[in-house]
C-alpha cells in the first residue's frame, strides 16, 4: 500500500495523540524527508522491527567510534545522525506497509531509551564526566517516564513538545561530538559541555512537561 505524504502525515498524527506535524515547520520538513527515505524499504516490505533493532546497533556503533577518540568522534557524530534517521524510519515503514502493532510501539520506545543511553556513553567515552552523564540519563528517563504515566492517566501521547525531545538530544550529541573531533586539544572539554547541555536541557524539558501534565490532569476525575 503506497501512502502519499499527506496520508502518511494523517496516519502519523493518529498514532501520536492527534498531533499534526504540519503545524511545525521543523516536523514537516523532517517527516517529509523520512517519508521519502522510507519508500524503498516499504516497497521491499522490510520488517519494521528489523529496522528498529538496527537502530540500537547503529547507536552502539557511535559509542564505539567515540571510544577511539580523536577524529573518530566526527565519525561517531555522523553515526548518531544515522541512528536518528533509523529511529524514525521504522515507524514510517510500519505506517506505509500497514504493519503498526502495539508490540512495535513498545519495542520502539525501549530501543529509543537504550539509544539515548548510548549517546551519553559516547560522550563519556569521549571524555565527559560519568557523574554528568548519569544525571543526564536520569533526567531523560524521568521525562519519558512522566510522559508515559501521563498518557496512562489520559493525556494524549505527545502532550507537549518540550525543548528536550529525542531529535534535540540527537542534535546536541552530534554537535558536541563534532566539536570533540575537530578540536583535538579540547576533546574532553567538548564532551563535558555536551553532557552538561544534556543536564541543563533535561531540567528545562522535564519542568515544561510537568507543568502541562499538571494543567491537563489536575481535575478531580484525573486522580
ZATOR-451832 format. One record per residue: z negated, y negated, x of N, C-alpha, C, CB in turn. Coordinates in steps of 0.02 Angstrom, whole numbers, padded with zeros to 5 digits, always signed. Glycine has a CB too. Layout:
N
ZYXZYXZYXZYX/...
***
This chain:
223
+00000+00060+00042+00000+00000+00000+00000-00062+00044-00061+00000-00047/+00051-00103+00039+00057-00162+00082+00025-00222+00047+00131-00177+00099/-00025-00250+00077-00059-00308+00050-00027-00371+00078-00135-00307+00066/-00011-00419+00033+00009-00485+00058-00053-00519+00084+00044-00527+00002/-00044-00575+00118-00101-00611+00145-00150-00632+00089-00078-00673+00184/-00123-00659+00034-00166-00682-00020-00202-00624-00054-00126-00721-00072/-00168-00568-00061-00201-00508-00090-00257-00484-00045-00149-00452-00102/-00244-00488+00020-00296-00468+00069-00356-00514+00063-00268-00469+00141/-00344-00580+00058-00399-00628+00050-00439-00615-00013-00371-00699+00049/-00405-00599-00068-00439-00587-00131-00484-00526-00125-00388-00577-00187/-00458-00473-00095-00498-00412-00087-00555-00423-00038-00455-00353-00064/-00543-00460+00016-00595-00476+00064-00651-00514+00030-00566-00517+00123/-00633-00562-00013-00682-00602-00049-00725-00558-00093-00648-00655-00090/-00694-00510-00128-00732-00464-00171-00783-00424-00132-00684-00417-00207/-00766-00406-00071-00810-00365-00030-00863-00405+00007-00770-00327+00020/-00858-00472+00004-00905-00515+00039-00940-00564-00009-00870-00554+00094/-00961-00538-00066-01001-00577-00112-00966-00634-00145-01059-00602-00076/-00899-00633-00148-00863-00686-00181-00846-00746-00137-00901-00710-00240/-00864-00742-00073-00849-00798-00028-00774-00802-00015-00888-00789+00040/-00745-00860-00028-00673-00869-00021-00657-00894+00050-00645-00919-00074/-00624-00854+00091-00610-00875+00160-00564-00935+00164-00580-00818+00199/-00528-00949+00110-00482-01006+00109-00518-01072+00104-00433-00999+00053/-00584-01069+00091-00624-01130+00088-00642-01156+00157-00687-01118+00048/-00630-01117+00207-00644-01136+00277-00581-01130+00318-00701-01092+00307/-00561-01184+00350-00501-01182+00391-00507-01131+00447-00486-01252+00421/-00567-01127+00476-00578-01079+00531-00570-01008+00506-00648-01089+00563/-00604-00992+00449-00600-00924+00422-00528-00907+00400-00648-00917+00362/-00494-00956+00372-00425-00946+00351-00380-00927+00409-00398-01009+00316/-00385-00965+00464-00344-00951+00523-00361-00884+00554-00353-01006+00574/-00426-00870+00560-00447-00808+00592-00424-00747+00552-00523-00806+00599/-00436-00748+00487-00417-00690+00446-00342-00682+00437-00450-00695+00378/-00306-00738+00442-00233-00734+00441-00208-00695+00502-00201-00805+00438/-00237-00712+00560-00218-00676+00621-00237-00603+00618-00251-00708+00680/-00296-00587+00590-00318-00518+00584-00272-00479+00537-00391-00515+00559/-00250-00512+00483-00204-00480+00436-00139-00460+00471-00189-00528+00377/-00113-00504+00513-00051-00489+00550-00062-00430+00597-00027-00551+00589/-00118-00431+00634-00132-00377+00682-00144-00310+00647-00193-00395+00725/-00172-00313+00587-00189-00251+00552-00129-00215+00521-00239-00266+00497/-00075-00252+00510-00017-00222+00476+00009-00158+00509+00039-00273+00474/+00020-00156+00575+00045-00094+00604-00005-00037+00600+00064-00105+00676/-00070-00052+00606-00121+00001+00601-00122+00029+00530-00191-00026+00620/-00115-00016+00481-00114+00006+00411-00052+00048+00398-00115-00055+00363/+00005+00028+00426+00067+00065+00416+00061+00135+00446+00126+00028+00448/+00025+00142+00501+00016+00207+00533-00042+00247+00503+00005+00197+00607/-00077+00217+00456-00134+00249+00423-00188+00269+00472-00111+00309+00384/-00201+00226+00520-00255+00238+00568-00322+00235+00530-00254+00186+00627/-00366+00285+00539-00430+00284+00503-00472+00223+00522-00469+00348+00518/-00496+00185+00474-00537+00126+00490-00599+00143+00530-00557+00091+00426/-00631+00200+00515-00692+00219+00552-00678+00229+00626-00722+00283+00522/-00618+00253+00642-00599+00262+00712-00596+00194+00748-00532+00298+00718/-00569+00145+00714-00566+00077+00743-00636+00049+00750-00522+00030+00699/-00680+00063+00702-00749+00039+00705-00784+00066+00767-00787+00059+00642/-00779+00131+00778-00811+00162+00836-00780+00136+00901-00805+00239+00833/-00716+00125+00900-00682+00097+00959-00712+00029+00977-00606+00091+00947/-00732-00009+00926-00760-00075+00939-00822-00073+00982-00776-00108+00873/-00867-00025+00969-00928-00021+01009-00913+00003+01079-00979+00026+00975/-00862+00044+01087-00842+00066+01154-00814+00007+01194-00790+00123+01150/-00777-00036+01160-00749-00095+01193-00806-00142+01214-00700-00133+01146/-00856-00151+01171-00914-00193+01189-00951-00164+01248-00961-00200+01129/-00956-00098+01250-00988-00066+01308-00949-00077+01372-00996+00009+01295/-00883-00078+01366-00841-00092+01425-00853-00162+01450-00766-00082+01408/-00865-00210+01405-00880-00279+01426-00944-00281+01467-00885-00325+01364/-00995-00244+01445-01058-00243+01482-01048-00212+01551-01111-00203+01443/-01008-00160+01554-00995-00127+01619-00958-00174+01666-00954-00062+01609/-00909-00209+01641-00872-00257+01683-00917-00312+01708-00813-00286+01645/-00962-00336+01665-01009-00389+01686-01055-00364+01741-01051-00413+01626/-01072-00300+01740-01116-00272+01791-01084-00273+01860-01136-00201+01774/-01018-00278+01864-00983-00279+01928-00988-00348+01961-00910-00261+01918/-01006-00398+01921-01016-00466+01947-00952-00500+01968-01063-00462+02005/-00961-00559+01997-00904-00598+02023-00851-00612+01971-00873-00561+02081/-00788-00606+01993-00732-00620+01948-00726-00570+01891-00667-00621+01987/-00760-00514+01897-00758-00464+01844-00788-00492+01779-00796-00402+01865/-00828-00544+01784-00856-00575+01724-00800-00605+01680-00907-00629+01742/-00745-00626+01712-00688-00651+01673-00658-00596+01632-00635-00682+01720/-00652-00536+01662-00626-00479+01625-00674-00460+01569-00615-00419+01673/-00739-00465+01583-00789-00450+01532-00781-00497+01473-00860-00454+01561/-00768-00561+01487-00759-00610+01434-00699-00593+01390-00750-00681+01464/-00644-00572+01423-00584-00553+01385-00597-00492+01341-00526-00539+01434/-00636-00446+01367-00651-00385+01328-00698-00400+01270-00682-00331+01374/-00742-00449+01278-00785-00471+01222-00742-00498+01165-00836-00525+01245/-00691-00536+01182-00644-00562+01131-00609-00503+01097-00592-00610+01163/-00587-00455+01136-00554-00396+01108-00601-00358+01061-00530-00349+01164/-00664-00355+01080-00714-00322+01038-00721-00358+00971-00782-00320+01074/-00720-00425+00973-00724-00464+00911-00665-00452+00866-00731-00537+00927/-00606-00447+00896-00546-00433+00856-00550-00364+00824-00482-00438+00900/-00573-00315+00863-00580-00247+00838-00629-00244+00780-00602-00200+00893/-00682-00285+00784-00733-00286+00732-00704-00305+00665-00789-00334+00752/-00657-00352+00664-00626-00374+00602-00567-00329+00582-00602-00445+00608/-00537-00297+00632-00477-00257+00620-00492-00197+00576-00447-00235+00686/-00550-00165+00587-00566-00105+00548-00571-00120+00474-00631-00074+00573/-00604-00177+00457-00611-00195+00387-00544-00212+00356-00657-00254+00380/-00501-00246+00394-00435-00264+00368-00394-00202+00354-00398-00310+00418/-00396-00154+00400-00358-00092+00390-00385-00054+00330-00361-00048+00453/-00451-00053+00323-00482-00018+00265-00459-00050+00200-00559-00020+00270/-00458-00116+00197-00437-00151+00136-00363-00138+00122-00449-00227+00142/-00322-00143+00174-00250-00139+00164-00225-00068+00149-00215-00164+00225/-00267-00018+00165-00249+00052+00150-00289+00080+00093-00258+00095+00213/-00331+00039+00062-00371+00062+00005-00424+00113+00025-00327+00092-00047/-00451+00106+00086-00500+00156+00109-00568+00125+00124-00473+00192+00170/-00586+00073+00086-00652+00044+00093-00703+00092+00061-00656-00027+00061/-00756+00107+00098-00809+00151+00073-00877+00122+00089-00801+00223+00103/-00927+00145+00054-00996+00123+00069-01017+00147+00138-01045+00149+00015/-00994+00207+00157-01010+00232+00224-00979+00187+00277-00985+00305+00233/-00917+00167+00266-00884+00122+00313-00921+00057+00320-00813+00110+00292/-00947+00031+00265-00986-00031+00266-01048-00023+00310-01006-00052+00195/-01084+00032+00300-01145+00044+00340-01127+00054+00414-01182+00107+00313/-01077+00094+00427-01056+00107+00496-01036+00042+00531-00998+00157+00498/-00999+00001+00496-00977-00063+00525-01037-00107+00542-00930-00099+00477/-01087-00110+00497-01146-00151+00509-01185-00126+00569-01190-00151+00447/-01193-00060+00574-01229-00031+00631-01193-00046+00697-01238+00045+00622/-01128-00036+00696-01088-00048+00757-01090-00122+00776-01015-00025+00746/-01089-00166+00727-01094-00237+00742-01158-00254+00779-01089-00279+00678/-01214-00225+00755-01278-00240+00787-01281-00210+00858-01336-00213+00745/-01254-00151+00866-01252-00121+00933-01208-00163+00979-01225-00048+00930/-01152-00186+00954-01106-00228+00995-01140-00293+01013-01041-00241+00957/-01176-00324+00966-01212-00386+00981-01261-00374+01039-01250-00411+00919/-01296-00317+01035-01343-00300+01088-01309-00290+01155-01382-00237+01071/-01249-00261+01154-01212-00250+01216-01187-00317+01246-01152-00204+01202/-01174-00366+01204-01156-00432+01231-01215-00461+01270-01136-00481+01173/-01275-00451+01244-01334-00475+01280-01345-00435+01344-01397-00471+01235/-01331-00370+01341-01335-00329+01402-01287-00356+01454-01320-00255+01386/-01228-00376+01432-01178-00404+01479-01205-00467+01513-01112-00420+01442/-01236-00511+01474-01265-00572+01503-01322-00554+01551-01291-00620+01447/-01363-00505+01532-01418-00484+01575-01392-00456+01641-01462-00432+01540/-01341-00414+01637-01313-00385+01698-01279-00437+01742-01263-00330+01680/-01258-00492+01710-01227-00547+01749-01280-00593+01780-01181-00588+01704/-01343-00583+01761-01396-00621+01793-01445-00656+01747-01366-00671+01835/-01437-00650+01681-01483-00683+01634-01551-00648+01636-01453-00682+01562/-01606-00685+01624-01672-00653+01623-01680-00605+01565-01727-00705+01621/-01711-00549+01577-01720-00499+01525-01760-00526+01466-01755-00437+01553/-01810-00568+01480-01852-00595+01427-01812-00636+01377-01908-00638+01456/-01766-00678+01402-01725-00719+01357-01678-00675+01316-01684-00770+01397/-01652-00623+01347-01606-00578+01312-01642-00540+01257-01573-00530+01361/-01704-00519+01270-01743-00483+01220-01759-00528+01161-01809-00456+01251/-01780-00590+01175-01795-00638+01121-01732-00652+01081-01824-00703+01150/-01676-00661+01115-01612-00675+01082-01593-00617+01036-01557-00688+01133/-01601-00556+01061-01585-00498+01021-01630-00491+00960-01590-00436+01063/-01694-00507+00969-01741-00503+00913-01723-00554+00859-01813-00515+00938/-01705-00614+00879-01686-00666+00830-01623-00646+00792-01676-00733+00865/-01575-00618+00828-01513-00596+00796-01528-00542+00745-01463-00570+00849/-01568-00492+00766-01584-00437+00721-01624-00461+00661-01623-00383+00759/-01669-00509+00672-01710-00535+00617-01667-00572+00566-01764-00582+00644/-01618-00610+00590-01573-00645+00544-01534-00595+00501-01525-00690+00582/-01507-00544+00533-01468-00495+00496-01511-00453+00449-01431-00448+00544/-01573-00440+00469-01619-00404+00426-01637-00446+00364-01683-00384+00464/-01650-00510+00377-01667-00555+00321-01609-00560+00272-01685-00626+00347/-01548-00564+00298-01489-00567+00253-01482-00502+00213-01424-00580+00295/-01493-00445+00246-01488-00381+00211-01540-00375+00156-01495-00323+00260/-01602-00396+00170-01655-00393+00120-01642-00442+00063-01723-00408+00151/-01614-00500+00079-01597-00548+00027-01543-00520-00018-01574-00615+00059/-01495-00484+00013-01443-00452-00027-01472-00400-00074-01391-00421+00019/-01520-00362-00049-01552-00311-00091-01591-00343-00148-01598-00267-00049/-01614-00405-00136-01653-00441-00187-01608-00478-00237-01700-00490-00155/-01543-00476-00226-01498-00506-00274-01453-00562-00250-01536-00530-00329/-01462-00584-00188-01419-00637-00163-01352-00607-00141-01453-00675-00104/-01298-00646-00147-01233-00621-00125-01234-00605-00051-01177-00672-00140/-01190-00561-00029-01192-00536+00039-01189-00591+00092-01134-00488+00051/-01142-00638+00083-01136-00691+00133-01193-00740+00126-01068-00728+00126/-01206-00763+00065-01262-00808+00053-01251-00877+00082-01325-00779+00081/-01252-00881+00147-01240-00944+00182-01209-00928+00250-01306-00986+00189/-01162-00969+00271-01132-00961+00337-01171-01006+00384-01055-00978+00337/-01213-00977+00427-01254-01015+00473-01215-01031+00537-01319-00977+00490/-01247-01068+00581-01215-01083+00646-01215-01022+00691-01252-01141+00681/-01250-00969+00671-01258-00912+00716-01234-00847+00684-01331-00905+00737/-01172-00847+00662-01141-00786+00636-01108-00749+00693-01090-00802+00580/-01086-00689+00679-01058-00646+00732-01000-00678+00770-01035-00581+00703/-00952-00712+00737-00899-00745+00776-00925-00795+00826-00850-00779+00728/-00979-00832+00807-01008-00880+00854-01040-00845+00913-01059-00924+00818/-01071-00789+00901-01101-00750+00956-01048-00728+01005-01140-00689+00929/-00991-00709+00978-00936-00687+01021-00910-00746+01063-00879-00657+00979/-00901-00803+01030-00876-00863+01065-00924-00884+01119-00865-00920+01016/-00989-00887+01104-01039-00909+01152-01042-00861+01212-01109-00915+01119/-01044-00796+01198-01047-00747+01252-00985-00753+01296-01052-00676+01223/-00927-00760+01265-00865-00766+01303-00866-00828+01347-00805-00769+01256/-00886-00884+01319-00886-00947+01355-00929-00944+01418-00910-01004+01310/-00990-00916+01411-01034-00915+01469-01015-00861+01519-01106-00904+01445/-00984-00807+01497-00958-00758+01545-00899-00787+01584-00937-00693+01508/-00858-00828+01550-00804-00862+01586-00833-00907+01640-00760-00903+01538/-00885-00945+01623-00918-00988+01672-00946-00948+01730-00973-01028+01640/-00977-00890+01714-01005-00847+01766-00951-00820+01812-01044-00789+01735/-00892-00808+01785-00838-00781+01826-00801-00834+01866-00790-00745+01783/-00802-00895+01842-00767-00949+01877-00809-00980+01933-00746-01003+01828/-00873-00988+01920-00918-01021+01968-00963-00969+02000-00960-01077+01933/-00936-00938+02052-00970-00880+02081-01037-00898+02113-00926-00849+02133/-01046-00959+02133-01110-00978+02163-01164-00989+02110-01101-01042+02205/-01143-00990+02047-01191-01001+01993-01183-00950+01937-01182-01072+01964/-01163-00890+01955-01152-00838+01905-01214-00825+01864-01129-00774+01938/-01271-00816+01897-01333-00802+01861-01354-00861+01818-01389-00784+01910/-01340-00921+01843-01358-00981+01805-01320-00985+01739-01345-01045+01846/-01254-00971+01742-01214-00971+01682-01237-00917+01633-01140-00961+01699/-01253-00859+01659-01276-00804+01616-01343-00823+01584-01284-00739+01657/-01386-00856+01622-01450-00878+01595-01441-00930+01540-01494-00908+01651/-01398-00978+01552-01383-01028+01500-01357-00994+01437-01332-01079+01525/-01316-00943+01446-01288-00906+01390-01343-00873+01348-01239-00854+01413/-01391-00842+01383-01446-00808+01347-01489-00858+01309-01489-00768+01395/-01501-00917+01339-01541-00967+01305-01502-01001+01248-01565-01020+01354/-01436-01003+01255-01395-01027+01199-01403-00979+01139-01320-01033+01219/-01405-00915+01154-01418-00865+01102-01485-00879+01068-01417-00794+01132/-01536-00894+01108-01603-00906+01080-01604-00968+01036-01655-00913+01137/-01577-01023+01063-01578-01086+01025-01539-01082+00960-01549-01141+01067/-01479-01055+00963-01438-01049+00903-01466-00996+00856-01366-01032+00922/-01499-00946+00884-01530-00895+00843-01586-00924+00800-01557-00840+00887/-01626-00968+00829-01680-01001+00791-01651-01043+00735-01723-01045+00838/-01600-01083+00751-01569-01127+00701-01538-01085+00645-01515-01171+00734/-01501-01033+00663-01469-00991+00613-01519-00957+00567-01426-00939+00647/-01574-00933+00596-01625-00899+00555-01656-00948+00506-01678-00869+00600/-01673-01008+00530-01702-01059+00486-01654-01077+00430-01722-01122+00526/-01590-01088+00447-01540-01103+00396-01538-01049+00342-01471-01110+00429/-01536-00987+00364-01531-00932+00316-01593-00928+00272-01522-00866+00353/-01652-00934+00301-01714-00927+00263-01721-00984+00212-01774-00926+00309/-01699-01044+00229-01702-01099+00181-01660-01084+00119-01677-01165+00214/-01600-01059+00131-01556-01042+00074-01583-00983+00035-01485-01027+00099/-01608-00933+00070-01636-00874+00036-01694-00895-00009-01658-00820+00087/-01739-00936+00017-01796-00958-00023-01773-00997-00084-01844-01001+00019/-01723-01040-00075-01699-01081-00130-01670-01037-00186-01647-01131-00106/-01633-00985-00165-01598-00944-00215-01641-00890-00246-01539-00912-00184/-01693-00869-00210-01732-00812-00234-01804-00831-00253-01733-00758-00181/-01819-00896-00256-01887-00917-00268-01908-00912-00342-01896-00988-00245/-01860-00901-00387-01877-00895-00458-01923-00834-00468-01812-00887-00501/-01969-00836-00518-02016-00781-00528-01985-00713-00534-02056-00794-00590/-01926-00707-00567-01897-00641-00576-01864-00614-00513-01847-00642-00631/-01863-00654-00458-01834-00630-00395-01885-00594-00352-01805-00689-00356/-01949-00597-00371-02000-00565-00329-02009-00492-00349-02067-00603-00336/
***
